Amino acid sequence: MALTGGCFCGEVRYAAEGPPRFRGQCFCRTCQMLSGGAGNMFLVVQASGFAYAKGRPKSFTRTDGAPTRDFCEICGVHLTACSPLAPGVVLIKVGTLDDPAVFGGPEAVYWTGEKQEFHLLPPGVPAHERPKPQAPQP
């Protein structure tokens, strides 16, 4: 399976080969801030199969060990994250996919302890107050 996507302005494009390893949703405060309030949905893919096909994003890493996040420096869209807690994988932000329907919904939801009253949890999906050990963090 090939996944393709990019930013809003089209200056940065990516491609990922192989099936997604995991589909998740996160409601941590950082994801709320980065999304403008909604948290985020992500696909986890092997880093070895992921590449930027056009342009190069800017990266941002906080000093507290949080994931490194890639953004388009022109339109500001958050494209991916790479976490030290999940080496060897890339977390792709679902909204940046050319076909977001391939996401199909999360397998698990994380950081529900930080969600807001207005955030809705998908029915029938395991939800965790915090990530389980070794779970990918967006």
C-alpha positions as CSV (number, residue, x, y, z in Angstrom):
1,M,0.0,0.0,0.0
2,A,1.3,3.4,-0.9
3,L,0.2,6.4,1.1
4,T,0.8,9.9,-0.2
5,G,0.0,13.4,1.1
6,G,1.3,16.8,1.8
7,C,0.7,20.2,3.2
8,F,-2.1,22.7,2.4
9,C,0.0,24.9,0.0
10,G,1.5,21.9,-1.8
11,E,5.1,22.8,-1.1
12,V,5.8,19.7,0.9
13,R,4.8,16.2,-0.2
14,Y,5.5,12.8,1.2
15,A,5.1,9.1,0.3
16,A,5.0,6.0,2.5
17,E,5.3,2.4,1.4
18,G,3.8,-0.5,3.2
19,P,0.7,-0.9,5.3
20,P,0.1,1.3,8.3
21,R,1.3,-0.4,11.6
22,F,-1.3,1.4,13.8
23,R,-4.1,3.9,13.7
24,G,-4.5,6.2,16.7
25,Q,-6.1,9.3,18.1
26,C,-4.6,11.5,20.8
27,F,-6.2,14.1,23.1
28,C,-3.0,15.3,24.9
29,R,-2.8,19.1,25.5
30,T,0.1,19.3,23.0
31,C,-2.0,17.8,20.2
32,Q,-4.9,20.0,21.2
33,M,-2.6,23.1,20.8
34,L,-1.2,21.9,17.5
35,S,-4.6,21.1,16.0
36,G,-6.3,24.2,17.2
37,G,-8.4,22.3,19.8
38,A,-9.4,18.9,18.4
39,G,-6.5,16.6,19.3
40,N,-5.3,14.6,16.4
41,M,-5.6,11.3,14.4
42,F,-2.5,9.6,13.1
43,L,-1.2,6.6,11.1
44,V,2.0,4.9,12.2
45,V,4.3,3.8,9.3
46,Q,7.8,2.3,9.1
47,A,10.4,5.1,8.9
48,S,12.3,3.1,6.3
49,G,9.3,3.3,3.9
50,F,8.7,7.0,4.5
51,A,10.2,9.9,2.4
52,Y,9.6,13.4,1.5
53,A,8.9,13.6,-2.2
54,K,8.8,17.3,-2.6
55,G,10.2,20.1,-0.5
56,R,11.6,19.8,3.0
57,P,9.7,20.6,6.2
58,K,10.9,22.5,9.1
59,S,11.3,20.4,12.3
60,F,10.7,21.4,15.9
61,T,11.7,19.5,19.0
62,R,11.1,20.6,22.5
63,T,13.9,20.0,25.1
64,D,11.7,17.7,27.2
65,G,12.0,14.6,25.0
66,A,8.7,15.2,23.2
67,P,8.3,14.0,19.6
68,T,10.0,15.9,16.8
69,R,7.3,17.5,14.6
70,D,7.6,18.3,10.9
71,F,5.7,21.4,9.6
72,C,5.5,23.2,6.3
73,E,7.3,26.5,6.8
74,I,5.0,28.2,4.3
75,C,1.5,27.2,5.3
76,G,2.3,25.8,8.8
77,V,0.6,22.5,8.4
78,H,1.8,19.8,10.9
79,L,2.7,16.8,8.7
80,T,4.4,14.2,10.9
81,A,5.9,13.4,14.3
82,C,8.7,11.1,15.3
83,S,8.9,10.1,19.0
84,P,11.9,8.8,20.9
85,L,9.4,6.4,22.6
86,A,8.7,4.8,19.2
87,P,11.9,4.6,17.2
88,G,11.8,3.4,13.6
89,V,8.3,4.8,12.9
90,V,6.8,8.0,11.6
91,L,3.4,9.2,12.7
92,I,1.5,10.8,9.8
93,K,-1.2,13.3,10.5
94,V,-4.4,11.9,8.9
95,G,-5.6,15.2,7.6
96,T,-2.5,15.5,5.4
97,L,-3.2,12.3,3.5
98,D,-4.4,12.7,-0.1
99,D,-7.1,10.1,0.8
100,P,-7.8,10.4,4.6
101,A,-10.5,7.7,4.2
102,V,-7.7,5.1,4.3
103,F,-7.5,5.9,8.1
104,G,-10.8,4.1,8.8
105,G,-10.9,5.2,12.4
106,P,-8.6,4.7,15.4
107,E,-7.6,1.4,16.9
108,A,-7.1,3.1,20.3
109,V,-7.4,6.6,21.8
110,Y,-4.7,8.0,24.1
111,W,-4.4,10.8,26.7
112,T,-8.1,10.9,27.5
113,G,-7.1,12.3,30.9
114,E,-6.3,15.5,29.1
115,K,-9.3,15.7,26.8
116,Q,-11.9,18.5,27.0
117,E,-15.6,18.0,27.8
118,F,-16.4,18.7,24.2
119,H,-14.1,15.9,22.8
120,L,-16.0,12.8,21.8
121,L,-14.6,9.4,22.1
122,P,-15.3,6.9,19.3
123,P,-17.6,4.2,20.5
124,G,-16.2,0.7,21.0
125,V,-12.5,1.9,20.8
126,P,-10.1,1.2,23.7
127,A,-9.3,4.5,25.4
128,H,-6.4,5.2,27.7
129,E,-5.8,8.0,30.1
130,R,-2.2,7.9,29.2
131,P,-0.2,5.9,26.6
132,K,0.5,2.3,27.4
133,P,4.2,1.6,27.6
134,Q,5.7,1.2,24.1
135,A,2.5,2.8,22.5
136,P,3.3,5.4,19.8
137,Q,2.7,9.0,20.9
138,P,1.7,11.6,18.3
